[in-house]
Amino acid sequence: MRYGFTTGSCAAAAAKAAAYMLLTGKQKTEIRIETPKGIPYTAQIVDINRTEMTVSCAVQKDGGDDPDITTGTYIYAAVSYRIGRLDDRNHAAKENCFQKDEKADCKEAIEQKIEIEGGVGVGRVTKPGLDQPVGNAAINHVPREMIEKEVLQVCQLVDYKGSLKVEISVPNGEELAKQTFNPRLGIVGGISILGTSGIVEPMSHQAILDTIKVELNQRRVQGFDYVAVSPGNYGLDFMKKTYGYDLDGSVKCSNFIGDTIDMAVELGFQKLLLTGHIGKLIKVAGGIMNTHSKEADCRMELLAAFSVRAHVEQEQICKILDCVTTEEAVRILEASGKLQPIMAYIAERICMYLEKRAKGKLQVDCILYANEFGELAKSKEAETWFTLLAQEQGQSI
């Protein structure tokens, strides 16, 4: 499969090309940068706009074979002289320093600086715990380092000693951001400029894991040592509909339940509540830590095994094994009169396996539900979570 290049790589390439055109006065329709991964990226430069003080241009994002929502988007960079031509400012600063005979201050006065800012369509951080501090444009540190490196390389090439401002923008970024995690993370007004390697690997699991860790870390730096987790929106919707809790501070872990436990332990959480549909969490009751169907699917086998333990009749167990969905299997178990003890045992097993994964460093509780039946079971300490969550949201208990 073909890899692509991150928004960070596109921003760095556009910034390098704009800087080159500003400082040399020459046109540039193709530019090459080196990604942190060591893979070179040759980008086509489009939509060039030039004035005496500023040059802007764009690079179209190519996500390769990864179905990234930003693929095809134009990432713009505008490079300008910081408050006029800084050669003159630096000269004035040096003269002032020499008059005062303050040599240490002179070095600081003429130090070259690349100022990086976000423009239209680039989000701004409003909550702590992210890569950038509150108030900064959501341009992560690796893309910032890439931009600075490439622009300074141009400055060195043409022997320019002044400072420059780089503004990154994404014209449709605010609309694109609605399809990302940014609103949940407290990044407003647009997308983030991301990338740690500079390249996009198709269907990268690491990107999902990175997002989960960001959400966990964000909650941890806010001072919480407990966290509610769900594989997806359905679990969050269930909590809101059934218990009245809007879990804005919760974390969606997708299929990566084991990895989420590892990260929660690493970040120092003490308690975790996992809420999920029986179709996902039944796998965890069998010790399966990645619940994606391509990794493992023994839902009916596990339900059948737990049914044997509860002395469900053989005919009904065979029907469970023939079921396509766990909702069908739950209907059979309800008819058997053994649904409640089986689900209670499943909840117990889920907590046991997850606490084992956490090596005893994390108290885990869980709530199981089915769309047709609502709550199926919850662990013994799950009730204490309702008090915690109510207090957090300022509800009466």
N, C-alpha and C positions, 0 to 999 in steps of 0.2 A: 504493500500500500504506500501511496505517496505522502510524505510528510509536508507540512506547510510551515508558515512563519507567523510568529505571534504579533499581536498589536504592538508590543514593545519593539520588535525588530522593524516593523513598518514605520513606527514613529522615529526610530533612530536613523533609518535610511532617509526618510523625508527631511529630517533635521540636518543631516550631513549635506544633502544636495542643496537645501536652501542656504546653508552657511557658505557653501562653495560658491554659489551664484552671487550671494551678497558681497563676498569678499574679493571675488575675482572679476565680477561683471560679465562672466561667461555663462552661456546656456549649458544646462546639464540635464539630459533626458534619461540617464542610466547611472546608477551608483552602486557601489559594492561595500558591504560592511561584513565584519566578522562577528558571528553570534557567539554567546558564551559557550555553546556546545562545541565550538570549533568549526562549525559548518558555515562556509561563506554564503552570503545572500546578495544576489544581484537583483536590484529592484528597478522597475521602470518608473520614471518620474513623470507625473501628469499635472495638468491644471496649474501651470506655473504663472505666478503673478509677481511682478518686480517693480519696486520703486527705489529711490535712492537710499532709503533708510531701512526698508524691509523687503524680504523675499519670502513668498509662501509657495508651497507645492504639496502634492499628495502622492501617496503610494496606496495602491489597492490591495487590501488584505487577501492573501491566498492561504486558506486553511488546509490545503492539500485534500486528502480524503477524509478528514475529520469534519463531521457535520456541525461546524461551529457557526453560530448565528452571525458572527462578525465577518464571515467569508464574503468577499465582494464589497465590503465597506471601504470607503476612502478615509485613510488616516492622514490628516494634514499637519504640517509643521510650518510655522511662520517664525523666521529668524530675523531679529532686528538689533541695531546698535542700542545699547542700554543708555537712554537719555542722551541721544546724539552720538557723535563719533567719539568714542572713549579715548582715542589717541590724544585728543585735545584735553580731555578731563584728566587723563593720567599725567600729561605734561604739567598741567596746572597744579596737580597734587604734589608732584615731585618738587616744583619750584617752592611751594608753600613749606614742604618738609625741610628743604635745604635752608630756607630762611630761618626756620625755627631750630635747625640742627637736631632734628628728632629722627635719627636714622632708622630706629626700630619701627616707628610709625610709617616711614616712607615705604618700607617693604609691603606693609598691609595696604597702603593707599593705592599702590599700583598693581596689586595682586589681580590676576586674571580670574574672571568668574563667568560661569555659564549658568544663568538663571533659567529654571525650567518651571513652566506654569501650564495649567490646563485651561482650555478655552471652551467654546460651545461644544456640547455633547460629551465632554469628559466629566465624570462624576466628581463630587466633592465629599470628603469624609466628614460625617457628623457624629460618629460614635467611636469610643476608644477600642483598642484591641486589634486594629487592622495594621497593615503594613506601613501606612502613613499616619501621622498624627491628625487629630481633629482639626479641620480647617484647611488641610492641604488638598490639592487636586489628587484624585485617585490614580496617580501614576506611580506604580510600585518602584521599589528601590533598584531592582536590576534594570528595568527599562531606563530609569534616570541615569544609572551608571553608563549604560550603553549610549544614550544620547550625548552625555557629557564627553565620553571618550571619543566618539566619532566627530563631534563638532570641534573639540580641541585638536584633533588630528588635522582637520582642515586649517585651523588657525596656525598650527605649526608649519604646515605646508607653504602657506603664503606669508609667514613671519608676521602674523597679526598679534599684537600684544594686548589689545583691549578686551573688553567683556561683551558678552552677547546675551540676549534674551531669546529663549525658545518657547513658543506657545504651541501646544498640541491640541488639536480639535478634531471632532468627529461629527459632521453635520447632522447625521441621523442617530447620534448616540443616545439621546434622551429617550427616543422611541425604542431603540434596541434594548436599553437597560431594563425595560419592563419585562423582558423575557429572561432576565438573569437573576442572580441572587442579590444584586446590589440593593434593591429596596429593603430586603430583610436585614442586610448588613448595615444599613444606615448610610449608604452612599447615594447621594441625590444628584439629579441633574444630568446623568449620563452613564456611560460605561466606564470600566476601569482599563487602564493601559497595563497589560500584564505580561508575564513570561519570565521564567527563571533560566531556561536554556536557550531561548530565542527561537526555538522551533516548536511546531505543533505535531505531536505524535497522534496518529489516527486513533480515535476512541480511547483516549488516554484515561486510564483509571486514576492516575496520579492527580489529574486535574480535579476529579471529584473528591479524592481524599484531601487535597489541599483546601478545598472549600469547606469540608466538614471540620478540618482543624481550625480554620479561620473562625468559624461560628462558635466552636467550643472555646477557643482562646478569648474571643470577644466577650463571652459570658463570664469567663474566669476573671478577666481583668476588671470586670465590673463588681467583683467581690463575692460572687456566688460560688459556693463549694458543692452545689447540687445542680443537676441539669436533667430536663425532660427531653427524651429522644424518641423519634418515630421514623420509620423507613420513608414516609412520604406524607403528602397532604391529607390523605384519607385518615391517617391516625390523628392528625391535628384536628381535623374536622369532627372526628368522633368525640374527642375530648371536649370540644366546644359545645357540640350538640347534647352530649350526655351529661356532662358535669358543669357546663357553663364556663369553662376555662379557655380563654383565648391565649394560646401558648406562643406569643410573639417572641419570647426568649428561649424557645425550644430549638432543637437542632434536628435537621433532616439528615439521616445517615444512609439513605438509599439501601443498597444491599450489603453495605460494608459494616455489619454489626460488630464483628470481632475487632476490626481496625478501629472503630469508634471507641470501643472499650479500652483498647490500648492507649489511644490518645487522651481519653478522659483520665486515665491513671497517670499518664505522663504529666498532664497539666495540673494534677493535684486535686481533682474532684473527689469528694467523699461519698456522694450518693448519686445514683442514676435511676431514672424511671423510663422504662421502655414500653411504649404503647404501640400495638400493631395488630393487624388482621391475622386471624388464625392461619391463613394461607402462607404468610411469611414466617410467622414465629413458630409454627409447628416444626420447621426445620431446625431452629435453634434448640428446640427440645431434644433433638437428636445429636446435638453437638456441632451442628453445621454453622460456621461463622460468616459465610458469604452466601446469601439467600438467593442469588441470581439463578434462574432455572438452568442456565448452561453450566453452572458449577455443581449443582446438585438438585435433585428433585425426588424426595422420598416421602412426600406429604402423606399419601394414602397408606404407605407401608408403616409409617410411624403411628398414624391414627389407628391402623389395624392392630399394631403391636400393643398400644395402650388399651385398646378395647379387649384384647385377649386377657390382659392383666386384670381388667375390671369384670371379667366373666360375661362379656357380651356374647350372645348366641352366634354360633359359627355362620349361620346363614346371613346375618346382618354384617358380620365381618367381611364376608365375601363381597357383599354389596358395596361396602366401603372401598375395598380394593378396586372395584370397577368404576368408582366415581371419577368424574373429570374435575370437579371443583371441591374445595373443602366445605363450601356452603352446603353442597349436597350431602357430604359425609356428616356434617353437623345435624342435619335433619334426621338422618338415620340414627344417630346417637341419641337425639332427643326422644325418638320413638322407642328406643331401647330402655329409656328411663335411667341411663347411666351417664348422661351428658355432663352433669355438674361435677361428679367426682373425677371423671376423666380430665376435664378441663382444669380442675384444681391441681391435679397431678402434673399436667403439662406446664402450668405456670411455675410450679415448684422446680421442675426440671430445667426450665429456661433460666431461672435465677441461679440454679446450681452451676450450670455450664458457664454462664457469664461471670459469676464470681470466681469460678475456677480460672477463667481466662484472665481475670484481673488479679489473680494470685492473692486473693483475700484483701486487696487494697481498696476495694470499692464495694459498697453495699448496693446491690441491684434489686429493683422491684419491677414488676411488669403487670400490664393490663392487656388482656386478650379480648378481642371482639370479633363479631361476624356482622355483615351488613344486615342480614335478616333478623338476627337474634339479639343484636346489641352486645352488651358486656357478657362475656362467657366466663371469665374468671379473673381474679387479681391475686397477687401475692399477699402474704400476711401483713406486710408493712405498707402496702400501697395506700391505705386510708390516710396515713400520716402525710402523704403528699398533697392531699386535698387542702389540709391546713396550710402547708407551705405555700402552695400555689395561690390560695386565697389571700394570704397575707401579702404576697408579692404584688398581687394585682389590686390590693386595697379593698377586697371584698369582705363582707361580713361573714363570719364563720358560724 
